[in-house]
Amino acid sequence: MDNKPVKGLRPPKVKNKSAAPVQITAEQILREAHDRRLEPTHNIPQQKIADLEELSEFQQRKRKEFEDNIRKNRLNVSNWLKYASWEEAQNNIERARSIFERALDVEWRNVAIWLRYCEMEMKNRSVNHARNLLDRAITLLPRVDQFWYKYTYMEEVMGEIPKARNVFERWMKWEPEESAWSAYINMEVRYGETDNARSVYERFVSVHPEPKNWIKWAKFEEEHNDLDKCREIYSESIQYLEGDKLDQKVVVAFAKFEIKMKEYERARVIFKYGLDRLPKSKSQSLYNNYTNFEKQYGDAEGIESVVIGKRRVQYEEEIESNAKNYDVWFDYCKLEESVGEVDRIRDVYERAIGQVPPADEKRFWRRYIYLWINYALFEELDTEDIDRTRQIYQACIDLIPHKQFTFAKIWLMFAQFEIRQMNLQAARKILGRAIGQCPKSKLFKGYIDLEMQLREFDRCRTLYTKYLEHDPSNCTAWIKFAELEKMLGEQDRCRAIFELAVGQPVLDMPELLWKAFIDFEIEEEEYDKTRELYERLLERTDHVKVFISFAQFELSIPYENDKAEAASHARQVFERAYSQMKQKQLKEERVLLLDAWKEFEEANGDDDTLQSVKDKEPKVVKKRREAADSTEDNVIWEEYFDYIFPDDQEQSSILKLMQMAQAWQANNATQDESDAN
């Protein structure tokens, strides 16, 4: 077969292949097609029926279509409804009624069928048919409220109020929702049947005894000026809802009613009744209304008593839930102290200190111990009961497990209390017992401060001795002991104490101790001893700050009108420090030393000495190194600043020259041996 293209059918060649000036996207094409599809392009023809024969044919054809649809799917409710609506439109009510009945035979639980059926009967004024139909509906489906509403509305529209009442009565036997009862009551009110409405309300609150329904009933009676009945309803509601069901809304509404009747004492009693029985979480609105009531009709004392009573109830509830919550006890005690009833205050404090922490760990006792302290201060300052205060302090000390931990504060407060009672011997016994039973730095300090105020210096010496025997590493204690001897003019004893202190193998803050020792010698103008101390300190540590302090000391020594000699000694210290740090390759320390040295030369040197220090200043360079947290798989690099000192470069170049010379000498020796062989 010949596959050559037929002549004349070959597609024309496109000569201009450039892009069109107006570009059209696929989205625009689809949108345009959709818009045009929605627009009708032609008029839909309407069928015109000329005579009864054509009408009959049309009806038979439509009925056949509907019947076919129903036969295909009997459970499709929309087919039944369309069929019945079409028959109704043809004014063939009997056929439409027959279709609805057939639909109900298939799906009698479908609410839409019943409603459309009833609407058709009402629309065509078939009242009896509609009544019978609704009667069947509420009998078969009594829990569908729409049928009942439609039934009662129809009877009321027809003016058959007794029949509507009968329907409501039948409905109420099923105990429906609150809206149904409200509809019944509103109907009775519309026709002036107040007694009937009252009886419906009575049955209503028995079925739905919620607080809002009681309030509705009471307001109904109030609107109809039956005030005694209104008060009776409120009283009955509070009695019925007593306990967990009691709601603050009922109490507030009752109280507001009594206020409106100007029965202020009744309202106050009602408010107090509610506050006594309702927890705080359910009585905030009640409390606010009571406060406003007291502001308008009461006095300040009444408001205060209400607030205090409410807070007492709140604290008791919180304590009942967690008796170890000491913050609540603090607030409770403070509340009772503001009232000022001593017996109540003591009772709360006794209950509070009875809540001993569950474990012998200090963290559980830290808040608890302040309850004892506040109790003791209350008895001493407010009630001035000295014997009771002493008993409280003693009971607290006996309760604390001193072998595990102690509280220096309670010992010191007990001793200070005895001093205020002019019983110095008892205070000393208390502090002596504390030091012997549980030695602690704060106890030693407090005891020493007491004896210092009394100017008992021998006792202070004894206490310091015991203090240092207990904790020989405490530099603060050594310094205070030495300051005491210095204050008393005992320089030799002071120096001996410092010597003992610096000779201890373990010290918590040795820098403070050495500084205090050096400052003491400087104040005594013992410059040789001070210089010796610096040398001893440098034997133990070569910290850059020690060298700088040493140089400043040398500069401060007053020579015989010769500042150059002092500067020379200080310069020697700087040079010595620099050489030692250079040997140990301490770069950052050398930088700090050079900064201090430079300031020294600027103030006390000349241009040559200053320039010599500047020549030693390093060059700061940025370098990279491998980070500490890098791994073999993931190498992390970090940047850091390094210092390059000029004298280090000179030394490194000299070392390189020496290494090259040694290599050259070794190479010549090997050549001589080869020539000799």
ROMIKE-838284 format. One record per residue: residue in one letter; x, y, z of N, C-alpha, C, O in turn. Coordinates in steps of 0.05 Angstrom, whole numbers, plus 5000, padded with zeros to 4 digits. Layout:
BEGIN
aXYZXYZXYZXYZ
...
END
This chain:
BEGIN
m501749765000500050005000501750245000503850265014
d500950434984502550684982501850865005499550945009
n503950935021503551115044504051405038504151565056
k504251475013504751755006502251915011500051825006
p502552155021500252325026498852395000500052444980
v496152405003494452474980494852764973495052934991
k495052824949495453094940492953264946490753184941
g493453494957491253674965490453644993489053825003
l491253425008490553395036492853445055492653415079
r495153525044497453585060496953835077496054035066
p497553825104497054065120498854295112501154255105
p497754525113499354765104501654805124501354755148
k503754905114506054975131505555235145504555425133
v506455245171506155485186508555655181510855585188
k508155885169510356065163511256235187513656265191
n509256335202509956505225509656345251507456285260
k511956265262511956105287512356265312512856155333
s512156525311512456695335509956685352507856605342
a510256765377507956745396505856945389506357165379
a503356875394501057045388501157285407502157265429
p500157515398500257755416498557725441499157835461
v496357575439494657525462494757235469493957055453
q495757165493496056895502493656805517492556955534
i492656565512490256455525491156195539492256015526
t490556185565491355945580489055745580486755805573
a489755505588487755285590485655355611483255285608
e486455495632484555565653482455765643480155735649
q483355955626481356145614479455995596477056065596
i480355805581478655655562476555505578474155505571
l477355365600475455215616473455395630471055335631
r474355635640472555815653470455925633468155945640
e471355985610469456095589467455885581465055945578
a468355635579466455425571464455385593462055335588
h465355405618463455365641461355595641459055545646
d462255845637460456075637458356055615456056105619
r459255975592457355945570455455725574453155735564
r456355515588454555295593452255375611449955275608
l452755555630450655645648448655825635446355845644
e449455965614447656145601445855995581446855845564
p443156015584441455875565441655985537441556225532
t442155805519442555885491439955875475439755985453
h437855745487435255745473433055725493433455655516
n430655795486428355785503427255505505426955365485
i426755425530425655155534422755155526421155335534
p421954975509419154985499417154905521417654715536
q414955035522412854985542410654825528409854885505
q409754625543407554455532404854585537404254655560
k403354625517400654745519398554525515398554375496
i396754515535394654315534392154445524391254645535
a391054335503388754465490386054365501384154525503
d385754105507383153995515383553795538385753745546
l381353675547381353485569382853225562384053105579
e382653155537383952905529386952925531388252745541
e388053155522390953195525391753205554393853105562
l390053335571390553355599390653075612392353015628
s388752905604388652635615391052485607392252335623
e391852515581394352375572396752465588398452305596
f396952725591399152845606399252735635401352655645
q396952735648396852635676397552335677398952255696
q396552185658397251895659400251855655401451685668
r401452015636404251985632405952065657407851925664
k405152275670406552365694406252165716408152095731
r403752055719403251865740404951615735406051495754
k405151535710406751295704409651345711411051165721
e410651595705413451655713413851635743415851525752
f412051755758412251755787412151465798413651395815
e410251315787409951035796412450875790413250705806
d413550925767416050785760418250855779419850685787
n418451105785420551195804420151065831422050985844
i417651055840417150935866417750635866418750525885
r416950505843417450215841420450155841421349955852
k422050335829424950295829426150325857427950175865
n425150525872426250575899424050665917423350905919
r422850475931420550535949421450695974419850845985
l423950675982424850806006425751096002426451236021
n425751185977426451465972424051645977422151655961
v424151785999421851946009421252175990418952255986
s423352285977422952515960421152445936419652615927
n421352195926419552115904416652125913414952215898
w416052025937413252025947412252315950410052385943
l414052485962413152765967412752915941410853075939
k414452865921413952995895411352905882409953055870
y410952645884408452535873406052655886404152735872
a406052665912403752775926403353075921401153165918
s405553215919405353505913404253555885402753745881
w405053375867404053415839401053355838399553505825
e400153155852397253095853395753325866393553395858
e396953435887395653665900395553905881393554045881
a397553945865397554155845395354115824394354305812
q394753855819392653795800389853805812387853725800
n389753895839387153915854385953645858383453625860
n387553435858386553165863387353085891389352935895
i385853185911386553155939386352865947388052775963
e384352725937384052445945386452275936387552115952
r387352325911389752175902392252245919393752075926
a392552505925394852595941394652465969396752385980
r392252455980391952336006392652036005393851926023
s391851905983392451625980395451575978396551385989
i396851755964399751735961401151765988402951615995
f400251966004401352006031400951756048402751676063
e398551636046398051406062399751176054400851026071
r400151146028401950936018404850986028406250796035
a405651236028408351306037408651246067410751146076
l406551296083406651236111406750936116408050846136
d405450786099405650496102408550396098409450206111
v409950536080412750466075414650566097416250416107
e414350826105416250946124414651126143414451366140
w413350996163411651156181413151306202412051486216
r415751256205417351406224418551666213419851816227
n418151716187419251956174417552196181415152206174
v418752386195417252626204416452806181414252926181
a418052816160417452996137414852916123413353086115
i414352656121411852566108409452656124407552766113
w409552616151407252706167406853006165404553096163
l408953156166408753446165407553546138405853716138
r408553436116407553516090404553436087403053576074
y403953206098401153106097399353296112397253376102
c400253376137398553566153398353836140396253956140
e400553936128400454196115398554186091397154386086
m398453966077396653946054393753956064392054096052
e393153816086390353816096389554086107387354186102
m391454226121390854496131390454686108388754866109
k392154666088392054856066389354826051388255026041
n388254596050385754546037383354556056381154466049
r383854656081381754696101380354446109378054446117
s381754226107380553976117381453946146383253796153
v380054086164380854106192380553836206382353756220
n378353696201377953446214380053236205381053076221
h380553246178382653066168385353126182386752946191
a386053386184388553466196388553386226390653296236
r386253426239386153356268386553056271388052966289
n385252896255385552606257388452526251389652346263
l389552656230392352586223394352656245396052496251
l393952896257395752976279395352796303397252736318
d392952706307392352526330393852256325395052146344
r393752166300395251916294398251966298399651786309
a399252206290402152256291403152266320405152146327
i401652406338402552426366402252166381403552116401
t400451986370400151726382402451546375403551396392
l403251556349405451386340408151496348409951346355
l408451756347411051886352410752096373410852336367
p410352026398409752226419412152396427411852596440
r414552316420416952466427417852666406419852796409
v416252696385416852896365415253146371412853146368
d416653346381415253596391413953746368412053896373
q414853716343413753876321410753806318409153986312
f409953556321407153476318405453616339403253716333
w406453616364404953736385404654036381402454146385
y406854166374406654456369404654516346403054696348
k404854366325403054416302400154356310398354496301
y399754156326396954086334395754306352393554396347
t397254396372396254606390395954866375393955016380
y397754926357397555176342394955176324393555376322
m394454946312392054926295389554966311387755106303
e389454836335386954856351386655146361384455246362
e388955276368388755546378387855736356386355926360
v388955696331388155866308385155826302383856016294
m384255586305381355526300379655626322377155616320
g380855726344379255826367378355616386376655666403
e379255366382378555146400380455126423382154946424
i380255316442382155326465381855086483383954976491
p379454986489379254746505380654506492382054346505
k380354486465381654266452384654296452386154096456
a385554546449388454596451389554516478391654406481
r387854586500388654526527388854226531390654116544
n386954086519386953786521389453666507390653486518
v390153786484392653696471395053746489396753566492
f395153976501397454036519397453846543399653756551
e395153786553395053606576396053326568397553196583
r395253236544396252976535399352986532400752796537
w400253216522403153256517404653256544406853136546
m403553396564404953416589405253156604407053126620
k403552956597403852696610406452556602407452386616
w407452636579410052526570412452676582414752606576
e411952876599414153036612416153136591418453056592
p415253316573417053406552419053606562419353646586
e420453736543422553936550421254186562418754216561
e422954366572421954606586420454786566418554926574
s421254796541419954976522417054896518415355076514
a416354636520413554556517411854656540409654756536
w412954636565411554746588411155046585409055156592
s413255176576413055476573410855546552409455736556
a410655386531408655436510405855406522404055566516
y405455206539402855156552402155386570399955496570
i404155476586403655696605403055956590401256106598
n404556006569404056246553401356256541400056466539
m400356016532397656006521395556076543393656226538
e395855966567393956026588394056326596391956446602
v396456436595396756726602395456896581394157096587
r395656816556394556976534391456996537390257196529
y390256786547387356786550386456836578384156786585
g388256946595387557036622386956816642385656866662
e387756576637387256356655389656336675391356156672
t389756516694392056526712392156286730394256176736
d389856196740389855966758390855716743392455556754
n389955686718391055456702394055476699395455276701
a394955716693397855756689399355696715401555576714
r398155776738399455716764399655416769401755316778
s397555266762397654976766399654846747400954656754
v399854956722401854846704404654896714406354726712
y405155136726407755196737408454996760410654906762
e406454936776406954756798407754476788409654356799
r406454386768407254126756409954156741411553966741
f410354386729412854436714415354406732417254266725
v415354546755417654536773418054266786420154196795
s415854106788416153836798417553656778418953466786
v417053706752418353546732421153646726423053486723
h421453906724424154036719424754226742424354466740
p425854116764426354286787428954446786430454456805
e429654556763432054716761431554986773429255086774
p433655116783433355376796431955586779430355746789
k432655596753431555796736428455766733427055966730
n427455526735424555486733423155576758420955686756
w424355536781423255646806423155956804421156076812
i425256066794425356366792423256466772421956666778
k422856316750420756396731417956396744416356576741
w417456186760414856166773414456396793412356516795
a416556456809416456666828415956936815414357096824
k417356986793416957236779414157256766413057476764
f413057036758410357026748408357116770406657276765
e408757006794406957086816407357376823405457516831
e409957466822410457746828409157936808408158146816
e409257866782407958026762404858046766403658236759
h403757826779400857826783400257916812398057866822
n402158046825401758166852400957976874399758056893
d401657726871401257536893403857496908405357306903
l404557696925407157706938407557486958409757376961
d405357416973405657196992406256936978407956776987
k404956886956405456646940408356646930409656436928
c409256886922412056906911414056836933415956686928
r413656936957415456876979415356576986417356456992
e412856466985412556186990414056016970415255806976
i413956096944415355946923418455956928419755746926
y419456196935422356206940423156036964425155896963
s421556046985422255877008422155587002423855427010
e420055506986419855226979422155136961423154916963
s423055316943425255246925427855206941429355026935
i428355376961430855346977430755086993432754946995
q428455017003428154767018428554527000429754327007
y427454546976427654326957430454286947431454066943
l431854516942434554506930436754496951439054526945
e436054456976438054466998440054246994439454016987
g442554316998444754126995446354196970446954426964
d447153996955448754036931447154176909448354296891
k444554156909442954266887442454566891441554696872
l443054676915442554956920444255126901446655086898
d442955326889444255506870444155786880442155876892
q446355936875446456216885444356396871443556596881
k443456316846441556486832438956496847437656706848
v438056266859435556266874435856446899434056606905
v438056426913438456586937438556876930437357046944
v439956946909440157236901437457336893436657556901
a435957186877433257276869431457306893429857506894
f431557126912429857146936430657396952428857546961
a433257436956434157676971433357936957432458126970
k433557946930432858186916429858236918428958466919
f428258026919425358056923424758186950423158366952
e426158086970425658196997426658486999425458647013
i428858546985429858826984427759006971427259226979
k426458896949424459056936422059096954420659306952
m421458906971419358936990420159097015418559127034
k422759187016423959347038424059177063423959287086
e424358917060424758737083427858677084428758467076
y429358877095432258857094433358647113435258517106
e432158607135433058397154432658127142434357947144
r430358087129429857827115431957787094433057557092
a432557987078434557967057437357897069438757727058
r438058017091440657967104440757667113442857537110
v438557577125438557297134438757107110440156907112
i437457177088437656997064440456997053441556787046
f441757227052444457247042446357077060447956917049
k446057097086447856947104447256647102449156487104
y444756577098444056297095445556177070446655967072
g445456327048446856237024449856217028451056027019
l451056427040453956427043454856207062457056097058
d453256137081454055917100453955647087455355467095
r452355607067451855347056453155297028453355067019
l453855517015455055486988458055516989459055687003
p459555346974462455386973463155636957461555746943
k465655716960466555966947466255946916465556146903
s466855716905466755686876463955716865463655766841
k461955686882459155716872457655956884455255966882
s459156136896457756356910458956626904458656816921
q460456656882461756916877459657136872459957356883
s457657076856455557276851453957336876453357566881
l453457136892452057176918453657356936452557546948
y456257316937457957476954457957766944457757956961
n458157806918458258086907455558226913455558466920
n453358086909450758206915450458276944449358486951
y451458096961451258156990452858396998452058567014
t455258416986456958646991455658906983455659096997
n454458906959453059146950450659206968450059436973
f449258996977447059036995447959177021446659367031
e450159077032451159187057452059477053451859647071
k453259527030454059807024451759997023451960227031
q449459897013447160077010445560097036444560307043
y445159857049443259857071444559777098443159777119
g447059707098448359627123450559817132450660047123
d452259727151454459887161457159747155457159517145
a459359887161462059777156462559517171463859337161
e461559507196461959267213460659027200461758807201
g458259067189456958837177458458737152458658497148
i459458927136460958847113463458687121464158487109
e464858787142467258657151466658377161468158187154
s464558347176463958077186463257887164463957647165
v461957987143461357817120463857717106464157487100
v465657917101468157847087469757647104470757447093
i469957697129471557517147470357237148471757037147
g467657227151466356967152466756817126467256567127
k466556947104466956817078469756707076470156487066
r471756867084474556787081475156557101476756387095
r473856557124474156327142473256067130474655867131
v470956077117469955837104471855747082472355507079
q472855937067474755877046477255737057478155537046
y478355857078480855737089480355467101482055287098
e478055427114477455157125477254947103478154727106
e476055027080475854837058478554767047479154537041
e480354967044483054917034484654747053486154577044
i484354797079485754637099484754347099486254157102
e482154317095481054047095482053887071482453647074
s482454017049483553887025486553827028487453617018
n488054007041490953967044491854107070492354347070
a492053957092492754077118495654157119496354307137
k497354057101500254127102500854377085503154437081
n498854507075499354757060499654987079497755107088
y502255047086502755237107502155527098501755697115
d502155577072501355847063498555917071497956137078
v496755717069493955757078493855817108492355987116
w495455677123495455727152496456007158495356137176
f498456097144499456367148497256577143496856757159
d495856537121493656727114491456707135490256917143
y490856467144488656427164489456567190487756707202
c491956537199492856667224492756967221491957107240
k493657067198493657357194490757467194490257687205
l488857317183486057397183485057417212483757617220
e485557217228484657217256486057437272484757557290
e488557487267489857707281488657977274488558157291
s487758007249486458257242483758297256482958517262
v482458067263479958087278480558157307479158317319
g482558027319483358087346482257917368482557977391
e480957697361479957517381482157317389482957147374
v483157347414485557207423485156907423486856757414
d482856827432482356537434482256407406483356187402
r481056547387480956437360483756427348484556237335
i485356637353488056647342489756417353491156277338
r489556377380491156157392490255887381491855707376
d487655857377486555607367487655547339488455327333
v487655757322488755717295491755657295492655477281
y493255797312496055747314496655467324498455327314
e495155377344495555117355494954897334496454697333
r492854937319492254747297494354757276495054547264
a495454987271497555017250500054867257501154717242
i501054927282503654797290503354497295505254357297
g500854407297500354117299500753967274500953717274
q500954107251501453977225504453957221505554107205
v505653757234508553717232509153607205507653437194
p511353697192512153587165512453287166513153177186
p511953157143511852867142514552737144514752497151
a516752877137519352757136521452937149521053187150
d523652817159525752967172527653077151530052997151
e526653237133528353377113527853667116525553757119
k530053817115529854107121528054257101526754447109
r527954167077526354307057523354297064521854477056
f522454097078519654087087519054257111516754337116
w521154327126520854477151521154777148520554927167
r522154867126522955147123520555337127520755537140
r518255267115515855437118514555377145513455567158
y514655127154513255057179514355197203512855277221
i517055237204518255357227517455647232517455747254
y516555787210515656057213512956077227512256287237
l511455867227508955867242509555887272508256037286
w511655737281512455767309513456047315512856167336
i515056157297516156427301513956627303513956797321
n512056617285509756817286508056777311507156977323
y507756527319506156477344507556597368506356727385
a510256557370511756667392511656977392511357097413
l512057097369511957387368509157497375508957707387
f507157357367504357447374504057437404502957627416
e504857227418504557207447506257417461505457517482
e508657467450510357657464509557947459509558107478
l508758017435508258297428505358377432504758597441
d503458197425500658267426499458207453498158377466
t499757957462498457887488500357937511499357937534
e502957967506504958017527504957787548505257837572
d504457547539504557317556507357187555507857027537
i509157267573511957197572512256897576513856767562
d510956787596511256507602510356327578511656137571
r508156407566507156257543509156277520509556077505
t510356517516512356547494514756367499515656237480
r515656357524517956177531517255887525518855737515
q514855807532513955527527513955467497514555247489
i513055667481512955617452515755577441516155397425
y517555757449520355727439521555457448522855317432
q521055377473522155127483520954887468522354697461
a518354897464517054677450518054647421518354427411
c518454877408519554867381522254747380522854587362
i524054827398526754717399526754417405528354267394
d524954337422524754047429523753887405524353647402
l522154017388520953877365522853837342522753627328
i524754027337526554007314528453777317529653757339
p528853607297530853387299533653497293534553507271
h534953587315537553727311539753547301541753647290
k539453277303541553107293541553107262543653067250
q539253147250539153167221539653447211541153487192
f538453647224538753927216537654097238536453997257
t538254357236537254547256536654807243537254847219
f535454997258534855257249536155457268535255487291
a538355587259539755777276537856017284538256137305
k536056077267534256307271532656277297532356467312
i531656037302529955997325531556007351530656107371
w534055897350535855917374536456207380536256297403
l537156367359537956647364535556807373535756977390
m533156757362530756897371530056837400529157007415
f530456587408529956507435531856647454531056757475
a534456657447536456797463535857097464535957217486
q535057217442534457507442531957567458531757777471
f530057377459527657417476528457417505527457587520
e530257237513531157227541532757487548532557577571
i534257587529535657847535533658067539534058237556
r531558077523529458277527528158257554527058447564
q528158017565527057977592529158017614528757947637
m531558127606533758177624534757917637535657917660
n534657697622535657437633537957357615537757177598
l540357487621542657437605543757147608544657027589
q543557047633544656787638543056567622544256387612
a540456607620538856417605539456427575539556227561
a539956677565540656707537543356567531543556427510
r545356597549547856457545547556157546548856007531
k545856057564545455767565544155667539544955447530
i542355817528540955737503543055717481543055517466
l544655927478546555927456548755727461549755607441
g549555687486551555477491550455197485551955027474
r547955157491546754897484546554867454546954647444
a545955077440545755067411548454997399548654827381
i550655127408553255067397554154787404555454657387
g553554697428554354427435552754207421553753997416
q550154267416548454067405548554057374548553847362
c548654287362548754307333550354547324549154747317
p553054527325554754767318554254847289554154687271
k553955107286553355217260554555497258554555637278
s555455577235556755837232554956067241555856257254
k552456057234550656277241550256297271549956517282
l550256067285550056067314552556197327552256357345
f554956117317557356237328557356537323558056697341
k556656627299556556917293554657057311555257277322
g552256947315550257077332551157097361550757297374
y552356877371553356877399555657087402555757227422
i557457087383559757277384558757567383559757737397
d556757627365555657897364554357977391554658207399
l553057787404551857847430554057917450553758117464
e556157767451558257827470559858077463560758217481
m560058137437561358387429559758627438560858827447
q557058607436555458827446555658867476555459087486
l556058637489556458657519559358717526559958737550
r561058747507563958797511565258587528567058647544
e564458337524565758107537567757987517567257787504
f570158117516572058037495573357767501574057627482
d573757697526574957437533573057217523573957017513
r570457257527568557067517568557047487568256837475
c568957277474569157277445571557117435571356967416
r573857147449576156987442575556687445576356527428
t574256617466573656337471571756227449572156007439
l569856397442567956307421569256287394568756097379
y571056477388572556457363574256207362574456077341
t575456137385577155897386575455657380576255477364
k573155637392571355407388570355407359570055197346
y569755647349568855667322570855557302570155407283
l573455637306575555547287576255257291577155117273
e575855157316576254867320574154707305574654497294
h571754827304569554697289569954707259569454507245
d570854937249571154977220573755127215573555377212
p576054997214578555137210578955247182580855397177
s577255167163577555267136576055527131576055627108
n574655637151572955867148574756117149575556207171
c575356237126577156467125575856707138577256877150
t573156737135571856967147572156967177572457177189
a571956737190572356717219575156797227575456937247
w577156697212579956777219580257087216581557207234
i579157197196579457487192578057647214579157837225
k575657557221574157697243575657677270575757867285
f576757437275578357397299580757587300581357707320
a582157597277584457777276583658067279585058227292
e581358147267580458427270579758487299580158707308
l578658287313578158327341580658397357580758587372
e582758237352585258287366586558547357587658687374
k586258617332587258877323585759107336586959317343
m583159077339581559287352582359327381582259547392
l583159097394584059117422586959197424587959207447
g588359247402591159337403593059107406595459157412
e592258867402594058637405595058557377594158367365
q597058717368598158667341599558397339599258257319
d601058327360602458067359600457837358600857647343
r598357847374596357637373594957637345594357427334
c594457877335593257887308595057757287594057597271
r597657817288599457707269599657397272599857257253
a599657307297599757027303597356877292597456657281
i594957007294592556887284592656867253591956657242
f593657077240593957067211595856847203595456707183
e598156817218600056607212598756327214599256157198
l597256297236595856037238593855987215593555767205
a592556207207590556177186591856097160590855917146
v593956237151595156177125596555907126597255797105
g597055807149598355547151596355317149597255077150
q593855367148591855147146591955017119592355147099
p591754757119591954607093589554667074589954657050
v587154717085584854757069583455017077582955057101
l582955187058581555447064579455487042579855427019
d577155597050575055637031575455877013574855876989
m576656097024577156337008579956447015580156647029
p582156317007584856397015585556677005587156817018
e584456766982585257026972584357246991585857446994
l582057217004581157427023582957427048583557637058
l583757187056585457167080588157297075589057457092
w589457237053592057357047591857657043593557807052
k589657747031589258037027589058177054590258387058
a587458047072587158167099589858177114590458377127
f591457957111594057947125595858167114597258307129
i595958187087597658387074596758677081598358847087
d594158727081593058987088593759057117594359287124
f593758857135594458907163597358987165597959187179
e599158847151602058927152602559197140604259347149
i601059257119601459527107600459747126601859947128
e598259707139597259897158599259937181599560157192
e600559717189602559727210605259837199607159857215
e605459887173607859997160610259807163612559887165
e609659547164611659337164612159257135611159047126
y613659417120613959367092615659117086615058977066
d617659067102619258827097617558577102617758387086
k615958577122614158347127612058317105611358097097
t611158547095609258537073610558417048609358247035
r613058507042614458397019614858097023614757947004
e615458017047615857737053613257577048613257357038
l611057697057608457567052607857537022606957327014
y608457737007608057716978609757486966608857336949
e612257466976614057256966612956986973612956796957
r611856956998610756707006608256636990607756406983
l606756846984604256796968604956716940603656546928
l607156836929607956766901609156486900609156366878
e610056386922610956106922608655916919608955696908
r606255996929603955826927602355866901601255676890
t602356106891600956166867602356386851603556566863
d602356366825603656576808601456716792601856776768
h599256766805597056906791597857186784599257326798
v596957276760597757536750596857766769598257966771
k594557736782593557946800595357976824595558196835
v596557756833598457776855600857936848601758106863
f601957896824604258056815603558346812605058526820
i601158406801600358686798600058816825600859046829
s598758676844598558786871601258826884601659026898
f603058636879605858666890607158916879608459066894
a606858956853608059196841606859456851608259646857
q604259456855602959696866603859746895604159976903
f604259526910605359566937608159686937608759866952
e609859586919612559696917612559986910614160146920
l610660056892610460336884609460516907610060756908
s607860396925606660556947608560596971607960756989
i610860456972612660476995613960756994615160826974
p613760897016614961177016617961157022618761117045
y619661197002622561217006623261507013621461687012
e625761547019626561817027626562007003628562056991
n624162106998623762306977624862206950625962356934
d624561956945625661846921623561656909623461416915
k621861766891619861606878621061426857619861216850
a623361496846624661326825625361056836625160856822
e626261046861626960786873624560606875624660366870
a622260726884619760566887618860466859618060236856
a619160636839618360556812620260336801619360156787
s622860356809624760156800624059886812624159676798
h623359876838622559626850620059516838619859276833
a618159686832615659596819616259486792615059286784
r617959626776618659536749619959256750619459086733
q621659216771622958946773620858726778621158506767
v618758796793616658596797615258536771614658306765
f614658746755613458706729615158536710614158346697
e617758596710619558436693619758146701619757966685
r619858106728619957836738617357676731617457446722
a615157816734612557686727612457616698611457406690
y613357806681613257756652614957526644614157356627
s617357506655619157286648617957016657618156826642
q616757006681615656756690613356666672613056436665
m611656856665609356786648610156716620608856556606
k612356836611613356776584614356486584613956346565
q615856406605616856136607614555926607614755716595
k612355996621610055816623608055846599606055706598
q608656036581607056076557604156136564602256026552
l603856326583601156416591600556676575601556886583
k598956656555598556886537596657086548597257326549
e594256996557592257186566593257326592592757566595
e594657186609595757306634597857516627598057726640
r599457466606601457656597600157906587601158126591
v597857876573596458106562595458286585595858526585
l594258156606593358316629595758456643595558686652
l597958306646600258426658601358666643602158866654
l601458636616602458856599600659096601601659326600
d598059056603596259286606596759436632596959676633
a597159286654597759416680600559546679600959766690
w602459406667605159516665605159776648606559966655
k603559776626603460016609602260256625603360476622
e600160206640599060426657601160526677601360766682
f602660336688604760416708606860586694607660796706
e607760516670609860666657608760936648610261136648
e606260946640605161206632605061406655605361646651
a604661296679604561476703607261526716607661736727
n609061326715611461346731614061316714616261356725
g613961236689616361186673616861416653615661626654
d618861356635619461546614618761426587617561216586
d619561566566618861466539620261206533619061036519
d622761166542624160926535622860686549622460476536
t622260706574621060476588618260426577617460186575
l616760636571614160596559614260456532612760276526
q616260536516616560416490617460126492616659956475
s619060066512619959786516617559606522617459376514
v615559716537613159556544611459536519610359316514
k611159746503609559736479610759536459609259406444
d613459516458614659326440613959036447614058856430
k613258986472612558716481609558646475608758416478
e607958846467605158796463604658606440606058626420
p602758426443602358216422600658316399599358526401
k600658156378598958206355596558006357596957766361
v594158106354591757946356591057836328590757996309
v590857566326590257446300587857256305587457146326
k586357226283584057046284584856776272585956766249
k584356556286585056286277582656106278580556166289
r582955866266580855666266582055416280584355346277
r580255276294580955026306578554846307576254926305
e579154596311576954396313575554416339576754426360
a572854426338571254456363571354206379571953986370
a570754236405570954016424568753806418569053566423
d566353906408564153716404564053606376562053486368
s566253636360566353516333567053226334568353126353
t566153076314566652796312568152736286568752916270
e568852476282570252406258568452446233569452516212
d565852386237564052416214563252706210562752796187
n563052856231562153136230564253316244564153346268
v566053426229568153596240567153876240566353986220
i567153996264566254276268568654446274570254386291
w568754666259570954856263569855106277567655196271
e571555226294570755466308573055676306575355596304
e572355926306574356136305575056236333573356226351
y577456306337578356416363580656616358581856626336
f581156786378583256986376585656896390585556796413
d587956926378590556846389592357086390592057276375
y594257076409596157286413598957196404599956986412
i600257356387602957296378604757516389604557746381
f606557446407608457636420610957656403611957456393
p612057896401614557936385616857766396618357656380
d617257756422619557606432619257306427621257166425
d616657206426616256926419617156876390618256666384
q616657066372617457036344620457036341621556876326
e621857216356624757216355625956956365627756846354
q624756856387625756606399625356376379627056196376
s623056376366622456156347624356166323625255966313
s624956416314626856446291629656356299631056226283
i630556416323633156326333633256016334635255896327
l631055906344630955606346631155486318632455276314
k629755606298629855496271632655516260633655326247
l634055736265636855766255638655556268640355446254
m638255506294639955306308639355026296641254876293
q636854976291636254706279637454676251638454466245
m637354896235638654876209641654846210642854696194
a642854976230645854946233646554666242648454546232
q644954556260645554276268645154086245646753896242
a643154126228642753946205645053976186646053776175
w646054226181648254266162650854126173652254006157
q651354156199653654026211653553726209655553596203
a651153616213650853316211651353226182652453016178
n650353386163650753316135653653316127654553146112
n655253516137658053526131659553296143661453186131
a658753206167660152986180659752726164661652566162
t657352686153656952436137658452446111659452236102
q658852686099660452696074663352646079664652506063
d664452736102667252686109667752386113669852286105
e665852256126666151966130666151816104667751626101
s664451896085664351756059666951806044667851616030
d668152046045670652096031672951936042674651836028
a672951906070675051756082674951456074677051336071
n672651356071672351066063673151036034673050816024
END
